[in-house]
Amino acid sequence: MNRRPLRLIHYEYFITEDDAKAREVFLKSGFGRNNLKKALKRTLLI
């Protein structure tokens, strides 16, 4: 199996599991996914 090294580019920490699940649902929605992509593009200059 040929696997290249991976680099962590985004990390979020939540105090409660409910907050984490709400964020996950948001990021998996169309608006949330686009929001994250735009943020990463500005940060990583992809």
C-alpha positions in Angstrom: 0.0 0.0 0.0 1.5 3.3 -1.1 0.4 6.1 1.2 1.9 9.6 1.2 2.3 11.6 4.4 -0.7 13.7 5.3 -0.8 17.1 6.8 -3.5 18.4 9.1 -4.9 21.6 7.7 -8.0 22.2 9.8 -8.9 21.3 13.4 -11.8 22.3 15.7 -12.3 21.5 19.3 -15.6 21.4 21.1 -16.4 21.1 24.8 -19.7 19.2 24.3 -20.6 16.4 22.0 -23.8 18.3 21.1 -21.8 21.2 19.8 -19.5 19.0 17.8 -22.5 17.2 16.2 -24.2 20.5 15.3 -21.0 21.7 13.6 -20.6 18.4 11.8 -24.2 18.7 10.5 -23.5 22.3 9.4 -20.3 21.4 7.6 -22.0 18.5 5.8 -24.8 20.8 4.5 -24.3 22.6 1.2 -23.8 26.0 2.7 -21.4 24.7 5.4 -19.3 22.8 2.9 -19.0 25.8 0.6 -18.2 28.0 3.6 -15.3 25.7 4.7 -13.9 25.4 1.1 -13.8 29.2 0.8 -12.0 29.5 4.2 -9.5 26.9 3.3 -8.9 28.5 -0.1 -8.1 31.8 1.5 -5.9 30.2 4.1 -4.0 27.8 1.9 -4.1 29.8 -1.4 -5.2 26.7 -3.3 
